[in-house]
Amino acid sequence: VVAVLSAYDFWPASFFVKDAIRKESKKQGTTIYCDWNASFRRAFKLSAGKSSVVLIGKDNKVLFAGEGTLSDVDRKKLLALLKEQVEG
């Protein structure tokens, strides 16, 4: 999981965001990587100002990609794929 956080790359916001990411990472049982300079967003040609989700599997292949508000179906699919990657 990569969180594009370039909008929060200033003190004190980054302090609070880093703390929240650490807690969520532990809660989810997976690593959440932080993209502080938006290079990931640019590399994947994701829209600025929109929520984007890209799930990259253990084999480095994109398993899921979505922008904007996810539908219930997409959200369930994403969570199932994430669980599959974490649990094995």
N, C-alpha and C positions, 0 to 999 in steps of 0.2 A: 504494500500500500504506500502510495506517495501522496503527500499533502502539499499542494502548491500554496506556499505561505508568503510569497513575495510582498504582499500588501501589509504584512505584519513584521517585516524585517527592520524594525527599529525598536529601541529601548523606550519604554518599558514593555510594550506589547509583546515583543518576542519572548520575554521572560515568562509571561503568563501562558502564551501559546505553547512554548516548549514543555511547561509543566503539564498542561492539559493533554498534549500528545503523549507524553510519557505515561500518564495515568490510563489513557485510552488504549495504548499499546499493551500495557499489562492486562487490562480488562479483557481485551480481545485475544490475548495470547499470541500476538504476532508483532513483527517489526513494522512500524510506520515511519517511512522515510520522509524527510522534509525537503522540499524544493524552495529554498529561500530566495533564489534569483530568477525563478520562472524558466529555467533552461529546459526542464522536463516538459512544461506546457508548450514551449516553442518547438521542441523536438517532435512532439506528438500532434502539433498543430491544433491544440485545444483552444477554445475561445476564452479570452480574458473576460472576467466579470461574470462568468457562468460557473456553476458547480459542475465539475467533471470528475468522473470516476473511471479509472483504468485499472483493471486487475491483471497483473502479470503473474503467470504461474511459475512453479518451480523449474520448469523447463525453459523459462525466459520467453514464453509466447504469451501474447495478449489473449486472455480468456474472456474479458468483458470490457466494454467501453461504452460510456454514456455521458451525455451532457444535459444539464438542466435538471428539473425535477424528475426523478425516476418513478415510473409507474409501479404499482404494487407487484405486478408480475416481474418486472426487471429487478426490483429490490429483493424479492424472494430468490430469484435466479442468482443475483450477485452474492447474497448471503450463503446460499448453498454451495456455490463455487468456492467462496472464501473458506467455508468450513471444511470442504473437501481438501483444499490445499493445506490447511493447518493441521487437520487430523490425519491426513495421509492418503 
